[in-house]
Amino acid sequence: MRETSARLLRLLSLLQARRDWSGAELAERLEVTPRTVRRDIDRLRELGYPVHATAGTAGYRLGAGADLPPLLLDDDEAVAVAMGLRTAAGGSITGIEETSVRALAKVEQVLPSRLRHRINALQSVTVPMSNAGPTVDPSTLTAIAAACRDSLRLRFDYRSHDGTGSVRTTEPHRLVHSGRRWYLVGWDVDRQDWRTYRVDRLHPRTPTGPRFTPRTPPDPDLSGYTSRAISTSSYRYQARFTLHVGIETAAERIAPTTATLEPIDEHSCTLRAGSNSLDELAVYVAGKGFAFQVHEPPELVEHIRALAALFAAATG
């Protein structure tokens, strides 16, 4: 009996993790026969979980039911959990934003409509204290998270840094949170290349779709890839420095949205940063207060050499 209960919980977790599953896929994941999967699905339905059969695919989908599943959360608890996750997803609790978005997508998927109305009403009369960075609507995050999870193309209106508007079509891969901002990493269908989008600048269009086969990501380290994309790659000058300080110390003063750090040894690290101005790069690295060496681009090497001579002459 304990083994059956554990399997039911695992089955429920799988159904919440993705929109559609075939019976064969569930049987393979659970290491049981398709017949056992059908019996377990029937048990979940008896417990009040709205598991629907999908037409034409011999599969299953967890839908939003008329009542919350028994023995999990009552109405007030469900509202409290969803509101707490929305608050955390907005970035007010450092370090759990991405996890909160994934959990919120699961919770809102199975909430009955009466509770979603209560949550939306509560959200509409709640005034958060403003923070230093741009804000993102949790519904936008959950829409993107669901499209990533289900491998559905996403179309959205996008506003670039200069205010220019456009409509983008992408195969969304992952959401990345920098601590202040949210970014979407996805394959741009029209440009046939990977792109990084600021989530606070996009507005999803509905419906999503069609499905796509997920591509190999541009880099196994998506955090580092995103940091390079927003801090270095898009600028005219892409600089490389050696900082004569350990990476942990450097990271205390250098945000991943402004530059990327790579360890060399315990006493030094590589700093990569971008700008359209050589003066900005020189002031940026000097302002961190670390001993450093500049390697590239050649124009920056010469520019810092000229600035050093100018400062030396100014001090006699």
PyMOL commands that set and color helices and strands:
alter all, ss='L'
color gray80, all
select helices_A, chain A and resi 2-17+23-30+34-46+75-92+97-110+113-124+138-150+199-201+222-233+247-251+278-287+298-314
alter helices_A, ss='H'
color red, helices_A
select strands_A, chain A and resi 21-22+51-54+59-62+154-159+165-177+182-188+193-198+202-204+237-243+260-265+268-275+292-296
alter strands_A, ss='S'
color yellow, strands_A
deselect
rebuild
show_as cartoon
